[in-house]
Amino acid sequence: MKKLIAIAVVLALVAGVAFAQTANGITVNAWGRGAFSPLKFVSAPQDGKGNIEKVDPTDPNSKDKEGEAYTGTGASWGGDKARIDFRINGANDYVGFNVGAVAEADQLAGNDDAAKIWVKPFGSEALKLSVGIFVDHTLRGKIGNLDAGFSSMVGLGTPEEDAIFQRFTSNAGQGGAPHGYMISSAPVDGLFIGLAVNGGLDLGWSGTGTVASKAFQYLQLGAGYNIANIGHIRAQYLGGWSGTVDTTDADKSKYYEPGKLARIEAAFALTAVQGLLVDLGGKFWLPLEVKDAAGSKFYSNGIDFSLGTTFNAAPFGIGFRVDIDGLGANPKAGDTVIGLDKDDKSERGANTVIRLVPTFDLEGATLGLDVAFKLVGESKKANGDGKEDNTSQLAFGAFVKKGLPNGSLIAGLSYTLAPNNKDGKPVGSSVFQIPIILEYAFF
């Protein structure tokens, strides 16, 4: 990574006097987004019984907790660091490279498309070989955040394009190596086939590297076909563990890693109607049985569905998303899926987030609303009975977006209510804030 940073800096200095002075085939571009809030107020948390939570819940005479005001900088996708990046790209018909760097933590570091070399041996998309740290968006979901990041400030979860259909990446297969390779082909118009593997080898080719059986366990294999004037159909397999793993057999379970389940994805994007885009995707997690000396445990992440829709009829526009995850999934402890005994019917409640974003274009600005509703379904006990732990939550906001040359500015207000339990009583805190989002794009 240090070599990547040094190369990126040198290339940026060589090319940075003026974009027009770059060599033939070399381009420099950049994108970034940062957000801040002059005020974010988090109310005192409520206990689900109509009362403020106590500092010491075991003492009825304890002082009530209090709300708190905050201010600061962050990014629309979370965290407390703004994203400032630049990309250097080189390409002709046969070879190319990408260098992507971000400056978020007082230093340069790699982006998700940080260091890639690609070669097209025949000068066409019939065969393309890529190696390094990379992403490929060809099959990725087509609808992500509906309002340039403001949804994240409204809250309740704002899934991006990958929730509809996962893009190819050098590490999507969960293999854990620093780099990967991809073989792709677009032999005829509309058809794309890709295979990505995450793995690393010793530089001298004589030392150790990623064991092939482990790397291929986590491979990503997908295909898509763009039907002209109708839509884009896609399917893929993302490797992991499924079927049966016997951990008492050292050879068969040598590379087993708990929690990394395989899945199949399918999606279809409708593009036949002018001004309308609809993209529907599903993730079907494959079940897993893990055997040990004490017996068997069963794991499942269930099924996820995401639907995104945008429609534009100037000056009006509307965006709509429904995201459901964990249908029929095993319960979780933190971020770990719990393995169940054969007759255990425990199940976690599915999360559903519905979001509507209408907009209206004025001369020089866009006005918008963002309304979101979240439902957490009732989970089940071991005997299949409901736990009555379902909740509902509402959030909304309003914003104005000012388009600028090579950028934009968004400012608004948002309010996220605390979740309500089955009795309609709030649990936790509500949040009010004044989000302001700055974005640049030099392409």
C-alpha positions in Angstrom: 0.0 0.0 0.0 2.9 2.4 0.7 4.2 1.8 -2.9 0.6 2.5 -4.2 0.6 5.8 -2.2 4.0 6.9 -3.5 3.1 6.1 -7.1 -0.2 7.9 -6.8 1.5 11.0 -5.4 4.2 11.0 -8.1 1.7 10.6 -10.9 -0.6 13.3 -9.4 2.4 15.7 -9.3 3.4 14.9 -12.8 -0.2 15.3 -14.1 -1.4 17.9 -11.7 0.0 21.1 -13.3 -3.0 21.0 -15.5 -5.3 18.2 -16.5 -4.8 19.0 -20.1 -1.0 18.3 -19.8 -1.5 14.6 -19.1 -0.1 12.1 -21.7 -2.2 10.6 -24.3 -4.5 8.0 -22.7 -4.0 9.3 -19.2 -6.8 11.1 -17.4 -7.1 12.5 -13.9 -10.5 12.9 -12.2 -11.8 13.2 -8.7 -14.9 12.9 -6.6 -15.6 13.6 -2.9 -18.3 14.2 -0.4 -18.3 15.6 3.1 -21.1 16.5 5.5 -21.4 18.5 8.7 -24.2 19.5 11.1 -24.2 22.7 13.1 -26.6 20.9 15.5 -27.5 17.3 16.1 -29.7 16.7 19.1 -30.2 13.3 20.5 -33.1 13.2 23.0 -33.1 11.4 26.4 -33.8 7.7 25.7 -37.1 6.2 26.7 -37.6 2.8 28.2 -40.6 1.5 26.2 -43.0 2.1 29.2 -43.6 5.8 28.7 -40.7 6.8 31.0 -37.2 8.3 30.6 -34.4 5.7 31.1 -32.6 5.9 34.4 -28.9 6.3 34.8 -29.0 3.2 37.0 -32.0 1.1 35.8 -31.7 -1.0 39.0 -32.4 2.0 41.2 -35.9 3.6 40.9 -34.6 6.7 42.6 -31.8 7.1 40.1 -31.6 10.3 38.0 -33.2 10.3 34.6 -30.8 10.2 31.6 -30.6 13.5 29.6 -30.4 14.4 26.0 -27.3 15.7 24.3 -26.4 18.1 21.5 -23.6 17.4 19.1 -21.8 19.1 16.1 -19.2 18.0 13.7 -18.1 16.6 10.4 -18.6 13.2 8.7 -19.8 11.4 5.6 -23.2 10.6 4.4 -22.6 6.8 4.6 -21.4 7.0 8.3 -18.3 7.7 10.2 -16.7 11.0 11.1 -14.4 11.6 8.1 -15.2 13.4 4.9 -14.3 11.6 1.6 -11.7 13.4 -0.6 -10.4 11.4 -3.4 -8.7 11.5 -6.8 -8.3 8.9 -9.5 -5.6 8.5 -12.2 -6.5 6.3 -15.2 -4.7 5.2 -18.3 -6.1 3.3 -21.2 -5.8 2.4 -24.8 -7.6 -0.4 -26.7 -5.4 -3.1 -25.1 -4.1 -2.1 -21.7 -5.0 0.2 -18.8 -4.6 1.0 -15.2 -6.5 2.7 -12.3 -5.1 4.4 -9.2 -7.6 5.6 -6.7 -6.6 7.3 -3.5 -8.6 8.9 -0.6 -7.4 11.3 2.1 -9.6 10.7 5.1 -7.4 10.1 8.1 -4.5 12.6 7.7 -2.9 10.3 5.1 -3.4 8.9 1.6 -4.9 5.4 1.4 -6.4 3.2 -1.2 -10.0 3.6 -2.6 -12.2 0.7 -3.5 -10.8 0.8 -7.0 -7.3 1.6 -5.7 -4.8 -0.3 -7.8 -5.8 -2.1 -10.9 -4.1 -3.2 -14.1 -6.2 -4.6 -17.0 -5.4 -6.1 -20.3 -7.6 -6.9 -23.3 -5.5 -9.3 -25.4 -7.6 -8.9 -28.5 -8.3 -5.2 -28.2 -12.0 -5.8 -27.4 -14.3 -6.7 -24.5 -14.3 -10.4 -25.7 -11.7 -11.0 -23.0 -10.5 -8.8 -20.2 -8.0 -9.7 -17.5 -7.8 -7.5 -14.3 -5.6 -7.7 -11.3 -5.2 -5.7 -8.1 -7.7 -3.9 -5.9 -10.7 -3.1 -8.1 -14.4 -2.9 -8.5 -16.5 -3.5 -11.7 -19.9 -1.9 -11.8 -21.2 -3.6 -15.0 -23.8 -5.7 -13.2 -24.2 -3.6 -10.1 -27.7 -2.5 -8.9 -28.8 0.7 -10.7 -30.5 2.5 -7.9 -28.8 3.5 -4.7 -29.2 6.5 -2.4 -32.1 8.5 -3.7 -31.0 12.0 -2.8 -27.2 12.3 -2.9 -26.7 11.2 0.7 -29.4 13.1 2.5 -31.3 9.9 3.2 -28.4 8.8 5.5 -29.1 11.9 7.7 -32.8 11.0 7.9 -31.8 7.5 9.0 -33.4 4.1 9.3 -30.9 2.5 6.9 -30.0 3.6 3.4 -28.9 0.6 1.4 -26.9 1.4 -1.7 -26.8 -0.2 -5.2 -25.1 -3.4 -3.9 -28.2 -4.2 -1.8 -30.0 -4.8 -5.2 -27.1 -6.6 -6.8 -23.5 -6.9 -5.6 -20.9 -5.4 -7.9 -17.7 -7.4 -8.7 -14.9 -6.6 -6.4 -11.5 -8.0 -5.6 -12.6 -8.9 -2.1 -16.3 -9.6 -2.4 -15.6 -13.3 -2.0 -14.6 -12.8 1.6 -11.2 -14.5 1.0 -9.2 -12.0 3.1 -6.2 -11.5 0.7 -5.1 -8.0 -0.2 -5.6 -8.3 -3.9 -7.6 -10.4 -6.4 -8.0 -11.1 -10.1 -10.9 -11.0 -12.5 -11.6 -12.6 -15.9 -14.5 -11.1 -17.8 -16.0 -11.3 -21.2 -18.6 -9.5 -23.3 -18.6 -11.6 -26.4 -21.8 -10.2 -27.9 -23.7 -7.0 -27.4 -25.5 -6.9 -24.1 -23.9 -10.1 -22.6 -21.4 -9.8 -19.7 -19.7 -12.7 -17.8 -17.3 -12.3 -14.9 -15.3 -14.4 -12.5 -13.5 -12.8 -9.6 -11.1 -14.5 -7.2 -9.5 -13.1 -4.1 -6.0 -14.4 -3.4 -2.3 -13.5 -3.1 1.0 -15.3 -3.9 4.6 -14.8 -2.8 6.4 -12.4 -5.1 9.0 -15.0 -6.0 6.4 -17.6 -6.9 8.2 -20.1 -4.7 6.8 -19.2 -1.3 3.3 -19.6 0.2 0.2 -17.8 -0.9 -3.6 -18.2 -0.7 -4.5 -21.9 -0.8 -6.5 -22.5 -4.0 -9.3 -24.4 -2.3 -9.9 -21.5 0.0 -9.7 -18.9 -2.7 -12.1 -20.7 -4.9 -14.4 -21.4 -1.9 -15.1 -17.6 -1.9 -15.1 -16.9 -5.7 -17.7 -14.6 -7.3 -19.2 -15.8 -10.6 -21.9 -13.8 -12.4 -23.5 -12.9 -15.7 -25.9 -10.4 -17.1 -27.7 -9.7 -20.3 -29.0 -6.3 -21.4 -32.1 -6.8 -23.5 -32.3 -3.8 -25.8 -35.2 -1.4 -24.9 -36.5 -3.8 -22.2 -34.2 -4.3 -19.3 -31.1 -5.9 -17.7 -31.3 -9.4 -16.2 -28.5 -10.5 -13.9 -27.5 -13.5 -11.7 -24.5 -14.5 -9.7 -23.0 -16.8 -7.1 -21.0 -15.4 -4.2 -18.9 -18.1 -2.6 -18.9 -19.1 1.0 -20.0 -22.1 3.0 -23.2 -24.1 2.4 -24.4 -27.7 2.6 -22.7 -29.7 5.3 -19.3 -29.1 7.0 -18.0 -31.8 9.3 -15.5 -30.0 11.7 -14.4 -33.3 13.1 -12.8 -34.0 9.7 -9.7 -31.8 9.6 -9.2 -32.1 5.8 -12.8 -31.2 4.9 -13.0 -28.3 7.4 -9.5 -27.0 7.2 -10.5 -23.6 5.9 -13.9 -23.3 7.4 -14.7 -19.9 8.8 -17.9 -19.4 10.8 -20.5 -16.9 9.6 -19.3 -16.8 5.9 -22.3 -18.2 4.1 -22.7 -18.5 0.4 -25.5 -16.9 -1.6 -27.1 -16.6 -5.0 -28.3 -13.3 -6.3 -30.7 -12.4 -9.1 -32.0 -9.1 -10.3 -33.9 -7.5 -13.2 -33.9 -3.8 -14.1 -36.8 -2.5 -16.3 -35.7 0.2 -18.7 -38.5 0.0 -21.3 -40.4 3.1 -20.2 -38.8 6.5 -20.8 -38.1 8.4 -17.5 -38.8 5.2 -15.4 -36.2 2.9 -13.9 -37.2 -0.1 -11.8 -34.6 -2.5 -10.4 -35.5 -5.5 -8.3 -33.0 -7.9 -6.7 -33.0 -10.8 -4.3 -30.2 -12.4 -2.3 -30.9 -16.1 -1.5 -28.5 -17.2 1.3 -27.7 -20.9 1.2 -28.3 -22.9 4.4 -25.4 -24.6 6.2 -25.1 -27.5 8.6 -22.0 -27.7 10.8 -21.2 -31.0 12.5 -19.0 -31.4 15.5 -18.5 -34.0 18.2 -21.6 -32.7 20.1 -24.0 -32.9 17.1 -25.1 -30.5 14.4 -25.9 -26.8 14.2 -27.9 -25.2 11.4 -27.3 -21.7 10.0 -29.3 -19.5 7.7 -29.3 -15.8 6.7 -32.6 -16.2 5.0 -33.6 -14.1 2.0 -33.2 -10.4 1.2 -35.1 -8.4 -1.3 -34.6 -4.8 -2.6 -36.7 -2.8 -5.0 -35.7 0.6 -6.3 -37.7 2.9 -8.5 -37.1 6.3 -9.9 -39.4 8.3 -12.2 -38.7 11.7 -13.7 -41.2 14.0 -15.5 -39.6 17.4 -15.2 -39.9 19.4 -13.1 -41.2 16.5 -10.9 -39.3 13.5 -9.8 -39.8 10.7 -7.4 -37.7 7.9 -5.9 -38.9 4.9 -4.0 -37.2 2.0 -2.3 -38.2 -1.1 -0.3 -35.5 -3.1 1.3 -36.2 -6.3 3.3 -33.5 -8.4 4.9 -33.4 -11.5 7.0 -36.6 -13.2 5.9 -36.5 -16.6 7.6 -33.0 -16.0 9.1 -31.5 -17.5 12.2 -31.3 -15.1 15.2 -28.1 -13.0 15.8 -26.0 -12.3 18.8 -24.4 -9.0 17.9 -23.2 -9.6 14.3 -22.9 -13.4 14.7 -25.5 -15.7 13.3 -26.5 -18.3 15.9 -26.4 -21.9 14.9 -29.6 -23.8 15.8 -30.3 -27.4 16.9 -32.4 -29.5 14.5 -35.8 -28.8 16.1 -35.1 -25.2 17.2 -37.5 -22.8 15.4 -35.9 -19.6 16.5 -35.9 -16.9 13.9 -35.0 -13.2 13.9 -37.6 -10.7 12.7 -37.0 -9.4 9.2 -36.1 -5.7 8.8 -38.2 -3.7 6.2 -37.4 -0.1 5.3 -39.7 1.8 2.9 -38.5 5.2 1.6 -40.1 7.8 -0.6 -38.3 10.8 -2.0 -40.3 13.3 -4.1 -38.5 16.2 -5.7 -39.3 19.4 -7.5 -36.9 21.3 -9.7 -36.8 25.1 -9.5 -34.6 27.3 -11.6 -31.1 26.7 -10.1 -32.2 24.4 -7.2 -34.1 21.3 -6.3 -36.5 20.9 -3.4 -37.1 17.5 -1.9 -38.7 15.5 0.9 -37.5 12.2 2.4 -39.9 10.0 4.3 -38.9 6.6 5.7 -40.7 4.0 7.6 -39.0 0.9 9.3 -40.6 -2.2 10.5 -38.7 -4.9 12.5 -40.7 -8.1 12.4 -41.5 -10.3 15.4 -38.8 -12.8 16.1 -39.6 -16.4 17.1 -38.7 -18.5 20.1 -37.3 -22.0 19.9 -40.8 -23.5 19.9 -42.0 -21.2 17.1 -44.0 -18.8 19.3 -43.6 -15.1 18.7 -41.6 -12.9 21.1 -43.8 -9.8 20.7 -40.6 -7.8 20.1 -41.7 -6.2 16.8 -41.1 -2.4 16.4 -41.9 0.4 14.0 -40.1 3.7 13.4 -40.7 6.9 11.3 -38.2 9.4 10.0 -38.6 12.4 7.7 -36.7 15.4 6.4 -36.7 18.2 3.8 -33.8 19.5 1.8 -32.8 21.9 -0.9 -30.1 21.0 -3.4 -28.1 23.6 -5.3 -26.3 22.3 -8.3 -22.9 23.9 -8.9 -20.3 23.6 -11.6 -18.5 20.3 -10.8 -20.4 19.9 -7.5 -23.4 20.5 -5.3 -24.6 21.7 -2.0 -27.4 20.2 0.0 -28.9 21.6 3.2 -32.0 20.5 5.1 -33.6 19.4 8.3 -34.3 15.9 9.5 -36.1 14.2 12.4 -35.9 10.5 13.3 -38.4 9.3 15.9 -37.4 6.6 18.4 -38.7 3.1 17.6 -42.1 2.2 19.0 -42.6 -1.2 20.5 -45.7 -3.4 20.2 -47.6 -1.3 22.7 -46.9 1.9 20.8 -44.4 3.2 23.4 -41.0 4.7 22.3 -37.8 2.8 23.0 -34.6 4.7 22.7 -33.9 8.3 21.5 -35.2 10.6 18.8 -32.7 12.6 16.7 -33.0 16.1 15.2 -30.3 17.5 13.0 -29.4 20.1 10.4 -27.4 18.2 7.7 -25.3 20.1 5.2 -23.6 18.0 2.4 -20.8 19.3 0.1 -19.8 17.3 -3.0 -17.4 17.8 -5.9 -17.0 15.8 -9.1 -14.3 16.5 -11.7 -14.7 13.9 -14.5 
